[in-house]
């Protein structure tokens, strides 16, 4: 069974918020920080560290 990545991330994110109940500001900081890092000059360095 193949599940699209966006759907898997959506389900994991929903369950994480529902079960762990982090504060809204923490969710916003993580989403915004990830978006900004992905579009920064540090993105190639982060990609190299991950792989």
C-alpha positions, 0 to 999 in steps of 0.5 A: 500500500502506497500512501502519499507523503503529504497525507502521512505527514498530515495524519502524524501531525494531527495525531501529535497535536491531538495526543500531545497537545503542544501550545499553539505558539510552539506549532507556529514556531516549528512550522515557520522556522522549518519554512524559513530554514528550507528557503535560506542559504543554510538549506544545503548544509542542513540537507547534507547533515540529514543525508 
